[in-house]
């Protein structure tokens, strides 16, 4: 092994975090951790991972689980397609691979939700096979180590980084080395103000020697954020509230929600809510009472969500006719925690759970 490889491994041995999936390197646990870590901070991922493993200790338990339960456990992690793909893959693994992940890169790649990165992560971290790995942390290290002057996401730059990651990988040490690189990027070669003084590879780092660490990596133009306003309403009827289940495709598929939607030009939140209720359920709601306003983000959107209680005129008992959902239920407020909701509605629910007195009693 080269001196550079030795220094990276020695640093990891001393500084690597004690993460639950690092205890046994069980392939199933490595797979779930890698999927959870996509788009999620480490601390949050660890909490979700532990809850997940308490409920789904093996692939078979996911293969037979209901989507409702899986989504509920995933609630708050976002990007729900990841959870659905885990379920789909678990069923394939149960049917064709005896409930185990195959130690085969191409077979892994054929599973739903497993791309080049995740397949390489499973092969190297779970099976210790010589597969290089490049995530955002490792990209940043290479961009600085080689002082790359082109955007890291460009095809050519990516090819260069993957090639260098392969060249640097010590034979037979992929499990530790790939994790060491990711950890180095997460803890030392961080995006802002990298901690070069304690970096084990600073003497090899071109950006450091040139004083250019702040300018590397070069990122693409950030995607523009879109600000939108939405309104949602909790329809109350004799101590129960209306929730509806979104359709099985599109954004937040199969999650539950309160009816509502986006404000159209010139509309107040109240006008939008009445219109959305009519369009989505054919119910003409009235007596709007403001509950709160919550802010949340998804993909490129920053959403301001205006939240109301509403009711049907004259204590009406009409049932909704669904146009944008697949199912509805009248539930007790205390039952809200049984269902998986998207982020904005979950914030509203948390607010209500701290203020249960806000609900009508009958
Ligand atoms: S010296 Fe600094 S910039 Fe270079 S790899 Fe280490 S932490 Fe990153």
Boltz pocket constraint, residues with backbone or C-beta under 6 A from the ligand:
constraints:
  - pocket:
      binder: B
      contacts: [[A, 140], [A, 141], [A, 144], [A, 145], [A, 188], [A, 189], [A, 190], [A, 194], [A, 195], [A, 196], [A, 199], [A, 200], [A, 201], [A, 202], [A, 203], [A, 205], [A, 207], [A, 208], [A, 213]]
      max_distance: 6.0
